């Protein structure tokens, strides 16, 4: 047995002849001296990471998340710390992670080391809290002076007197149960809610209507909206820009179907200016991937959509990092209401005064 041990030690020495050499020990000392010290972060503190890490997972910087915590804290903070209740920072980050990723609840729970039920309750609590602030962050025509907003739109392509661009976007949802399931099937044959939004030149949302099933036409949603009533009564000085799916109105200008020479210049400026609302949809869905498909019932889908719109405005107003936007898809929505005569007259005057 001793002979075998001697042979083993001899073989080990031959395989590692410099194991106890002085040079190796000096190399180990130098390696330890230049080794980067490991930093063990507190897992209970989601803000103990650099901004790049936070942007990728939550779409906000550390300062932005702290602002949201101060904003939502009074509404979502637990009264006691019993049963290891989540902190405000944890609750906000859990909800933002779901909105940003659109992942399944258990996937968000695995990432945040929480169970599915806790994730569900937390998302619902934050969603309702931020939705309650919609009137603060989503205001038509906007938080700035009307003349400043018109000037910003004019700088895009020389289209005057514009106070917003309007359009609708479909938010895919799972097939709802009940007798009204067919109402949510849109023209592309999938279930959705049709959400109307108005934005300004900075892609800040100034109006959102999220309550209609996917089968309802864009122009019908607009005619039933509060903003239509306000504009038709002349409460705001300016016009909206919409696509061909809307009927031309004195307060809503649409492009010409078969434009002539001067009308082509009008259509070109109209398309470039109205593209702001398409950019807004792209930014919103790129920032919050959950809006590509919501696995919830229609009522909760509407709540989440409004909550994401508020978060989007907060991010825009705070100049948070904007995500890359994929190309928009044009639905080519045909009109169902005819153009108003006074709307056509105003559109012709625009062509004569500004684009001839």
C-alpha positions as CSV (number, residue, x, y, z in Angstrom):
1,X,0.0,0.0,0.0
2,X,2.8,2.4,0.9
3,X,4.5,1.6,-2.4
4,X,1.3,2.5,-4.3
5,X,1.0,5.8,-2.4
6,X,4.6,6.7,-3.3
7,X,4.0,5.9,-6.9
8,X,0.9,8.2,-6.9
9,X,2.7,11.1,-5.2
10,X,5.6,10.7,-7.7
11,X,3.2,10.8,-10.6
12,X,1.4,13.8,-9.2
13,X,4.7,15.6,-8.8
14,X,5.7,14.8,-12.4
15,X,2.3,16.0,-13.7
16,X,2.6,19.2,-11.7
17,X,6.3,19.9,-11.3
18,X,5.8,23.6,-10.4
19,X,2.9,23.2,-8.0
20,X,4.9,24.5,-5.0
21,X,7.3,26.6,-6.9
22,X,8.0,30.1,-5.6
23,X,7.3,31.7,-9.0
24,X,3.8,30.2,-9.0
25,X,3.1,31.6,-5.5
26,X,4.2,35.0,-6.7
27,X,1.9,34.7,-9.7
28,X,-1.0,33.9,-7.4
29,X,-0.2,36.9,-5.3
30,X,-0.2,39.2,-8.3
31,X,-3.4,37.6,-9.7
32,X,-5.2,38.2,-6.4
33,X,-3.9,41.8,-6.4
34,X,-5.4,42.6,-9.8
35,X,-8.6,40.5,-9.4
36,X,-11.8,42.6,-9.5
37,X,-13.6,42.4,-6.3
38,X,-16.9,40.7,-6.5
39,X,-19.9,42.8,-5.5
40,X,-22.8,41.0,-3.8
41,X,-26.0,43.1,-4.4
42,X,-29.0,42.9,-2.2
43,X,-31.6,40.9,-4.2
44,X,-34.4,42.7,-2.3
45,X,-33.2,46.0,-3.7
46,X,-34.0,46.1,-7.5
47,X,-32.3,49.5,-7.8
48,X,-28.9,48.1,-6.8
49,X,-28.0,47.7,-10.5
50,X,-26.7,50.0,-13.2
51,X,-29.1,51.9,-15.5
52,X,-28.4,49.6,-18.5
53,X,-29.6,46.7,-16.5
54,X,-32.7,48.5,-15.4
55,X,-33.6,49.9,-18.8
56,X,-33.4,46.4,-20.3
57,X,-35.8,44.9,-17.7
58,X,-37.9,47.8,-16.5
59,X,-37.7,50.5,-19.3
60,X,-36.8,53.1,-16.7
61,X,-33.6,54.4,-15.1
62,X,-33.0,54.2,-11.4
63,X,-34.1,57.8,-11.0
64,X,-37.2,57.2,-13.1
65,X,-38.2,54.2,-10.9
66,X,-37.6,56.2,-7.7
67,X,-39.9,58.9,-9.2
68,X,-42.6,56.3,-9.9
69,X,-42.2,54.9,-6.3
70,X,-42.8,58.4,-4.9
71,X,-45.8,58.8,-7.2
72,X,-47.4,55.5,-6.5
73,X,-46.2,54.8,-3.0
74,X,-49.2,56.4,-1.2
75,X,-51.6,54.2,-3.3
76,X,-49.9,50.8,-3.2
77,X,-47.8,50.7,0.0
78,X,-48.7,47.9,2.4
79,X,-49.9,49.1,5.7
80,X,-47.8,46.6,7.6
81,X,-44.7,44.5,6.9
82,X,-46.4,41.2,7.9
83,X,-45.6,38.1,5.9
84,X,-42.6,39.8,4.3
85,X,-44.8,42.3,2.4
86,X,-43.2,43.7,-0.8
87,X,-41.7,47.1,-0.7
88,X,-42.9,49.9,-3.0
89,X,-39.8,49.5,-5.1
90,X,-40.3,45.8,-5.5
91,X,-44.0,46.2,-6.5
92,X,-43.2,48.9,-9.1
93,X,-40.4,46.8,-10.6
94,X,-42.6,43.7,-10.7
95,X,-45.3,45.5,-12.7
96,X,-42.8,47.2,-15.0
97,X,-41.1,43.9,-15.7
98,X,-44.4,42.4,-16.8
99,X,-45.3,45.4,-18.9
100,X,-41.9,45.5,-20.5
101,X,-41.5,41.8,-21.3
102,X,-45.1,40.6,-21.8
103,X,-43.9,37.2,-20.3
104,X,-46.1,34.7,-18.5
105,X,-46.7,35.5,-14.8
106,X,-44.7,32.5,-13.6
107,X,-41.8,33.7,-15.8
108,X,-41.9,37.1,-14.1
109,X,-42.2,35.4,-10.8
110,X,-39.1,33.3,-11.4
111,X,-37.1,36.3,-12.4
112,X,-38.2,38.3,-9.3
113,X,-38.2,35.2,-7.0
114,X,-41.9,35.5,-6.2
115,X,-44.8,33.2,-6.6
116,X,-47.4,33.7,-9.3
117,X,-50.2,34.8,-7.0
118,X,-48.1,37.6,-5.6
119,X,-47.1,38.7,-9.1
120,X,-50.7,38.8,-10.2
121,X,-51.9,40.9,-7.2
122,X,-48.9,43.3,-7.5
123,X,-49.5,43.9,-11.2
124,X,-53.2,44.6,-10.6
125,X,-52.5,47.0,-7.7
126,X,-49.9,49.0,-9.7
127,X,-52.0,49.0,-12.8
128,X,-55.0,50.5,-11.0
129,X,-52.8,53.0,-9.2
130,X,-51.2,54.4,-12.3
131,X,-54.5,54.3,-14.2
132,X,-56.0,56.6,-11.5
133,X,-53.4,59.2,-12.5
134,X,-54.4,59.1,-16.2
135,X,-56.1,62.5,-16.1
136,X,-52.9,64.0,-14.7
137,X,-50.5,62.7,-17.4
138,X,-52.9,62.3,-20.3
139,X,-54.5,65.7,-21.1
140,X,-55.9,67.0,-24.4
141,X,-54.6,69.0,-26.2
142,X,-51.5,68.8,-23.9
143,X,-49.6,70.3,-21.0
144,X,-48.0,73.0,-23.1
145,X,-49.3,76.1,-24.7
146,X,-51.4,75.6,-27.8
147,X,-49.3,77.8,-30.0
148,X,-46.1,75.9,-29.0
149,X,-47.7,72.5,-30.0
150,X,-48.8,73.9,-33.4
151,X,-45.3,75.2,-34.0
152,X,-43.8,71.8,-33.3
153,X,-46.2,70.1,-35.7
154,X,-45.5,72.8,-38.3
155,X,-41.7,72.2,-38.1
156,X,-42.2,68.6,-39.3
157,X,-43.6,69.3,-42.8
158,X,-45.1,72.7,-42.9
159,X,-48.6,71.7,-42.0
160,X,-50.2,74.6,-40.0
161,X,-52.7,74.7,-37.1
162,X,-52.3,71.0,-36.1
163,X,-52.9,70.2,-32.4
164,X,-52.8,66.4,-32.7
165,X,-52.7,63.2,-34.8
166,X,-55.4,60.6,-34.2
167,X,-55.5,56.9,-35.1
168,X,-56.4,53.5,-33.6
169,X,-54.3,50.5,-32.8
170,X,-55.3,46.9,-32.1
171,X,-54.1,45.2,-28.9
172,X,-54.3,41.5,-29.3
173,X,-56.0,39.6,-26.5
174,X,-56.9,36.0,-25.8
175,X,-60.4,34.9,-26.9
176,X,-62.8,36.0,-24.3
177,X,-65.6,33.8,-23.0
178,X,-69.2,34.6,-23.3
179,X,-71.8,35.6,-25.8
180,X,-69.9,38.6,-27.1
181,X,-66.7,36.7,-28.1
182,X,-67.3,37.4,-31.8
183,X,-67.4,41.2,-31.2
184,X,-63.6,41.1,-30.4
185,X,-62.6,39.5,-33.8
186,X,-61.2,42.2,-36.0
187,X,-60.7,42.5,-39.8
188,X,-57.5,40.5,-39.5
189,X,-59.4,37.6,-37.8
190,X,-57.8,37.7,-34.4
191,X,-59.2,38.9,-31.0
192,X,-58.3,42.4,-30.0
193,X,-59.5,45.6,-28.4
194,X,-59.4,48.7,-30.7
195,X,-57.7,51.6,-28.9
196,X,-57.9,55.2,-30.0
197,X,-55.0,57.6,-29.2
198,X,-54.2,61.2,-30.0
199,X,-50.6,62.4,-29.7
200,X,-48.5,65.5,-30.1
201,X,-45.4,66.1,-32.1
202,X,-43.2,64.7,-29.3
203,X,-45.1,61.3,-29.3
204,X,-46.7,62.2,-26.0
205,X,-50.2,60.7,-25.7
206,X,-52.8,63.4,-25.2
207,X,-56.0,61.3,-25.4
208,X,-56.7,57.5,-25.1
209,X,-59.9,55.6,-25.4
210,X,-59.6,51.9,-24.5
211,X,-63.0,50.3,-24.2
212,X,-64.0,49.1,-27.6
213,X,-63.8,45.6,-29.1
214,X,-61.7,44.9,-32.2
215,X,-64.6,44.7,-34.6
216,X,-65.6,48.4,-34.1
217,X,-64.4,50.8,-36.8
218,X,-61.9,53.6,-36.0
219,X,-64.3,56.4,-37.2
220,X,-67.1,55.0,-35.0
221,X,-64.9,55.1,-32.0
222,X,-63.9,58.7,-32.8
223,X,-67.5,59.8,-33.2
224,X,-68.5,58.3,-29.9
225,X,-65.5,59.8,-28.0
226,X,-65.6,62.9,-25.7
227,X,-62.9,64.6,-27.8
228,X,-65.2,64.5,-30.9
229,X,-67.9,66.4,-28.9
230,X,-65.4,69.0,-27.7
231,X,-63.9,69.6,-31.1
232,X,-67.3,69.7,-32.9
233,X,-68.4,72.4,-30.4
234,X,-65.3,74.5,-31.1
235,X,-63.7,74.2,-27.7
236,X,-60.2,74.0,-29.2
237,X,-58.6,76.1,-31.9
238,X,-56.9,73.8,-34.3
239,X,-57.3,70.6,-36.3
240,X,-56.5,66.9,-35.9
241,X,-54.9,64.8,-38.7
242,X,-56.4,61.4,-39.5
243,X,-56.0,58.8,-42.2
244,X,-58.5,57.8,-44.9
245,X,-60.5,55.8,-42.5
246,X,-62.0,58.9,-41.0
247,X,-64.5,61.3,-42.7
248,X,-63.1,64.8,-43.4
249,X,-64.4,67.3,-40.8
250,X,-63.7,70.9,-40.1
251,X,-61.7,69.8,-37.1
252,X,-60.3,66.5,-38.6
253,X,-58.4,66.7,-41.9
254,X,-57.8,63.6,-44.0
255,X,-55.7,63.1,-47.2
256,X,-57.1,63.3,-50.7
257,X,-58.0,60.0,-52.3
258,X,-56.9,60.9,-55.9
259,X,-54.7,64.0,-55.4
260,X,-53.9,66.5,-58.1
261,X,-50.6,68.5,-58.3
262,X,-51.2,70.9,-55.4
263,X,-53.1,68.2,-53.5
264,X,-50.1,65.9,-53.7
265,X,-48.0,68.5,-51.7
266,X,-50.9,68.6,-49.2
267,X,-50.9,64.8,-48.9
268,X,-47.2,64.6,-48.5
269,X,-47.1,67.1,-45.7
270,X,-50.2,65.4,-44.2
271,X,-48.6,62.0,-44.2
272,X,-45.3,63.2,-42.7
273,X,-47.1,65.0,-39.9
274,X,-49.6,62.3,-39.2
275,X,-46.8,59.7,-39.0
276,X,-46.2,60.9,-35.4
277,X,-49.1,58.8,-34.2
278,X,-47.7,55.7,-35.9
279,X,-44.4,56.5,-34.3
280,X,-46.2,56.7,-30.9
281,X,-47.8,53.3,-31.4
282,X,-44.4,51.9,-32.3
283,X,-42.7,53.4,-29.2
284,X,-45.5,52.3,-26.9
285,X,-45.4,48.7,-28.1
286,X,-41.6,48.6,-28.2
287,X,-41.3,49.9,-24.7
288,X,-44.0,47.7,-23.3
289,X,-44.0,44.3,-25.1
290,X,-47.1,43.1,-23.2
291,X,-49.2,45.1,-25.6
292,X,-48.3,42.7,-28.4
293,X,-50.6,40.2,-26.8
294,X,-52.4,40.3,-23.4
295,X,-53.5,37.0,-21.9
296,X,-56.3,38.6,-19.8
297,X,-60.0,39.4,-20.2
298,X,-61.0,42.5,-22.2
299,X,-61.7,44.7,-19.1
300,X,-58.2,44.1,-17.7
301,X,-56.7,44.5,-21.1
302,X,-58.2,48.0,-21.3
303,X,-56.8,48.8,-17.8
304,X,-53.3,47.6,-18.8
305,X,-53.4,49.6,-22.0
306,X,-54.2,52.8,-20.2
307,X,-51.6,52.1,-17.6
308,X,-48.9,51.6,-20.3
309,X,-50.0,54.8,-21.9
310,X,-49.5,56.7,-18.6
311,X,-46.1,55.0,-18.1
312,X,-45.2,56.0,-21.7
313,X,-46.0,59.6,-21.0
314,X,-44.0,59.6,-17.8
315,X,-41.0,58.1,-19.7
316,X,-41.3,60.7,-22.5
317,X,-41.7,63.7,-20.1
318,X,-38.7,62.4,-18.1
319,X,-36.6,61.9,-21.3
320,X,-36.1,58.2,-20.6
321,X,-34.2,56.1,-23.1
322,X,-36.4,55.3,-26.1
323,X,-36.4,51.8,-27.5
324,X,-35.8,50.9,-31.2
325,X,-39.1,51.0,-33.1
326,X,-39.9,48.4,-35.8
327,X,-41.6,49.5,-39.0
328,X,-45.3,50.2,-38.5
329,X,-48.0,48.1,-40.2
330,X,-50.6,50.1,-42.2
331,X,-54.0,48.6,-41.8
332,X,-55.5,50.6,-44.8
333,X,-58.8,51.1,-43.0
334,X,-61.6,52.1,-45.4
335,X,-63.9,54.9,-44.4
336,X,-67.5,54.2,-43.4
337,X,-68.7,57.8,-42.9
338,X,-68.7,60.3,-45.8
339,X,-66.7,63.5,-45.8
340,X,-68.5,66.6,-44.4
341,X,-69.0,69.4,-46.9
342,X,-67.5,72.0,-44.5
343,X,-64.5,69.7,-43.9
344,X,-63.9,69.4,-47.7
345,X,-64.1,73.2,-48.0
346,X,-61.6,73.7,-45.2
347,X,-59.3,71.2,-46.8
348,X,-59.4,72.9,-50.1
349,X,-58.6,76.2,-48.4
350,X,-55.6,74.6,-46.8
351,X,-54.4,73.5,-50.3
352,X,-55.0,77.0,-51.8
353,X,-53.4,78.9,-48.9
354,X,-50.4,76.7,-47.9
355,X,-49.6,74.2,-50.6
356,X,-50.2,75.9,-54.0
